[in-house]
Amino acid sequence: MSIAQNIGDIDTRMGAKTRLIAVTKTKPIDILLEAYHANFKRFGENKVQEMAEKHQALPKDIEWHLIGHLQSNKIKYIAEFVSMIHSVDSLKLLREIDKYAAKHHRVIDCLLQIAISDEQTKFGMSQQEAQELMDDPALLELNHVCIKGLMGMASNTTDEAQIRAEFRSLKSFFDHISTTRKVSHVLQMQEISMGMSGDYPIAIEEGSTLVRVGSAIFGSR
Ligand SMILES: *Cc1c(COP(=O)(O)O)cnc(C)c1O
């Protein structure tokens, strides 16, 4: 099957509330162009440098999602164009993003990455840390970032019940925040980024609004 067919196939499974992000990390420009020419323009990358190079080389109407860990000294390379940063895990990082977004007169949409898996190696904040961040009065001083929701990665397991429970915990935390915290210029809970090649059908059933799919579209890396 071609890349265009794979994207088309997966895209039709999204339902009304969910959008597909094609994870293009490690894939060369001509592969991204193939997706682009099939009229697909929402890409996810996990490395700042790689995303910046691809942004430079490709048409400018692409939506770029940073899904990997972000170091504050690298924000400057993507602040001008990134559509959404899925991997925010501290107020300190949010402040840095705000600073560089201001230089470009932009508001950068961000998601808080929440640890939902049983793997210590995966990044993300605890629910408690995320609540503290959202309740910190200093948050309201930021005018160039907006927390649009949450991101999480399920455990790398074949146990579907476990994956479903992890996604469900993210969704219920999202619901809790949505009903208990005031909407403001810097906090607007709308998105739940969860689901990858191996588990996106479960994520969609559990309320995902953004799925991040790489290998099921482009083949293994
Ligand atoms: C690589 C990656 C994905 C996509 O993984 P696949 O299994 O190839 O679909 C999704 N999210 C994050 C954060 C990733 O790093």
The ligand as an SDF file (V2000), in Angstrom:
LIG
                    3D

 15 15  0  0  0  0  0  0  0  0999 V2000
    7.4530    7.8410   17.5580 C   0  0  0  0  0  0  0  0  0  0  0  0
    6.3200    8.3910   18.3330 C   0  0  0  0  0  0  0  0  0  0  0  0
    4.9900    8.1300   17.9610 C   0  0  0  0  0  0  0  0  0  0  0  0
    4.6080    7.2430   16.7890 C   0  0  0  0  0  0  0  0  0  0  0  0
    4.9760    5.9250   17.0240 O   0  0  0  0  0  0  0  0  0  0  0  0
    4.4870    4.7400   16.0630 P   0  0  0  0  0  0  0  0  0  0  0  0
    4.4770    3.5540   16.9390 O   0  0  0  0  0  0  0  0  0  0  0  0
    5.4890    4.6580   14.9720 O   0  0  0  0  0  0  0  0  0  0  0  0
    3.1380    5.0910   15.5530 O   0  0  0  0  0  0  0  0  0  0  0  0
    3.9820    8.7060   18.7100 C   0  0  0  0  0  0  0  0  0  0  0  0
    4.2530    9.4890   19.7710 N   0  0  0  0  0  0  0  0  0  0  0  0
    5.5030    9.7540   20.1610 C   0  0  0  0  0  0  0  0  0  0  0  0
    5.7240   10.6390   21.3370 C   0  0  0  0  0  0  0  0  0  0  0  0
    6.5750    9.2110   19.4590 C   0  0  0  0  0  0  0  0  0  0  0  0
    7.8330    9.4960   19.8520 O   0  0  0  0  0  0  0  0  0  0  0  0
  1  2  1  0
  2  3  1  0
  2 14  2  0
  3  4  1  0
  3 10  2  0
  4  5  1  0
  5  6  1  0
  6  7  2  0
  6  8  1  0
  6  9  1  0
 10 11  1  0
 11 12  2  0
 12 13  1  0
 12 14  1  0
 14 15  1  0
M  END
$$$$
